[in-house]
Amino acid sequence: MPDRNLNFGLYGAHGTKSAQLAGEILDRLAIEGGIRSPATTRRGLNARLNYLTNSPAGYQAMRQAGITVTRGTLRRWLQHKQTPSRANLARIDAAYHSYRRRNVARHLLARLNARGGTRVEIQPLDQSGVAEPRKRVIATDTASFRRLRIRSWDRIVEAWAASDDDALADAWDDELTDLGSQWGQYEYATSVGFSA
């Protein structure tokens, strides 16, 4: 894609890849209704272990996260007779988030695609640290953001659910092309907003 930023920040611009910001919003939407207690608390650990050990797919998510303990150790964790190490607590939390993503992806996709898609607002990158001759001309109105309606979230949600950052960036950037010839100016942004 011709307008991609190859050396973002070289002249002092600040921002985050807008695809990453979109992924963070999808993460927040996935956590709604999920386990809020941290994995380091007894309640949070117990809830995560119950969620993960409720199906073969949950056990698979634990294996993919690198949890290789015996059934006896897992049983002792569930019975509160043994506490996982810090490394295993982090793996349990990662397995929970990965498994939760996959479980809510279909529901989230239906919500985002409903009623002709979801409107997205993108705040442009911050050029306050860029010298005047090197600043990009970003057409802004009084609100200084661009709106875009994404009608099909299938590729975006699929990449997000698979935790594939490259595929997410490609799918997101393909939608940004609807902003016109200067869509590359929104590849990096200060914020992205949408709701489902």
N, C-alpha and C positions, 0 to 999 in steps of 0.2 A: 504494500500500500504506500503510495508516494508521499503522503504527508505525515508519516510516523516520525516521532521524535527519537532520534538516535542518541543524542547527547543531552538529554534533558537536564537542566540545572547548570549547564556549562557557564552561562552568563548571569546566574543569580536568580533564576525563576524558582518558585517553590510550588509544590503541589504533590499530589499522589495520583497514581494511575487511576482513572475513573472506574476501570473495571474492578480494581481492588476495593474501591469505596462501595461499589455496587455489591460485591461479595460480602462486605461487612454488614450491609443492610440486610441481605438475605440471611446471614448468620443471626442477626438480631430477631428477624421474623421467625426463624426456626426455633429460637430459644423460648419464644412466647409460649406459655403453657408447658414448658419443659421444667427440668430440675434447676432450681435457682441456688440451692445451698452448694457451697464449694465442695470439691472432692475431699478436701482435708478435714471436713467435719464428718462425724459419724453418720448423720442423717444424709448428707450428700453422697458419701461413699456407698451407703446401703442402697439408696435410690438408684445410683448408677449401676451397681452390681445386679440389682434385681431387674433393671431394664435390659442389661446386656445378657443375662443368663436366662431370659424368658423365651429365647428362640435360637435355633441353629445359626441364624444370620448374626445374632448378637455375639455368639461365640466366635464366629468368623471375623467379626470386627475386632474382637479382642486379640485374636491371633495376628491380624494385619497390623495392629498397633504395637505388636512386639511382646504381648503378655504370654509367657510360656511356662506358667506355673502348673503344678499338678492339680488334679481334681480335689485332692485332700486339702491343699493350700487354699484353693478357691472356696471350699466348704468352710474352712476355718475363718476366712475373711467374711463370709456371709453370716457366720454365727458369732462374729465379733470376738473370736478367740485369738486372732492374730491380725496385726495391722500391716498393710502393704508398705513396702519401702517408698521413699519419695519418688524414685524413678517409676515404680509401678503405679503410684497414685497419678502421676502425670500421664502414663500410658492408659490407665482406666479412663481418665478424663478425655483424652484424645479419642479413644475408642467410642465413648459415649457420644461425643460431638459428631464423629464421622457417621455412626449408625443413625443418629437422630436426623442428620442431613438427608440421608437416603430415605428415611421413613417419611419425612415431611415434604420431600421434593414434589411428589405428585399433587398433594393438596395445595402447596404453594404455587405450583405452576397453574393450576385451575384458577386460583384467585388472581394471579397476575394477568392471565389471558382473558379473564371475564370482561364482558362489556366492551369488547374491541381493544383490549390492551390496557396498559397502565401508563400514566403520564409520569415522566421523569424530569426533574429540574437539575441542571448542572451549573455550578458556580465555576467561572473560569479560573485558570491558574493565577497565582499571585506573582505579579511582575514588579513588585515594589523594590526589589533589589537589583533590577536590571537597568543598566545605563540607557538613557533615552534613545540613542541611535539604534540600539539592539532590541528594543521592545517590539513585540508583535502588535499589530493593529487588530484588536479584538472588537468587533462591532458589538457594542453594548447599549442597551436602553437604560432607562432609569433604574430598573431592577438589577441590572448587570448579571443576568443569568440567562440561559437558554432552556427552552422547554422542548420536549421530544416525547412522542407517544410510541412506545414499543408495543407492537401488536402481537408479536410471537416471541415468547420468552423461552421456548423449548430448548434451544442450544445453550442459552445462558444458564438456565437452571440445571440442565444436564451436566454441563462443565463444572458448575459450582458443587453439585451433589457428589461428583467424582473427585473433588478437590484438585482439579486440573487447571492450574492458574494460566497456562498458556492458551488452552482452549477457551477459557473464560475471557481472556483478553481479546482473542480473535473474534469470538461471538459478540462481545460488547462493542468492539471497534466497528464491526459490520453494521451494527445498529446506529452508531454515531454518524455514519455516512449520510443519514437522513438529515443531518444538520446543514448539508450543503458542502460546497467546495472547501470550506475552511474547517471541516470536522476535526482535523488533527490538532486544532487549538484546544480541543476538549478531551484529548486523550489523557492529559493530566489536568486535574481540577482541584479546587480547594474543598468542594463538597458535592455530593450527589444525593438527591432526595427522591424517594418514592414510597408508596405505602400499598399494602395489599389487604 
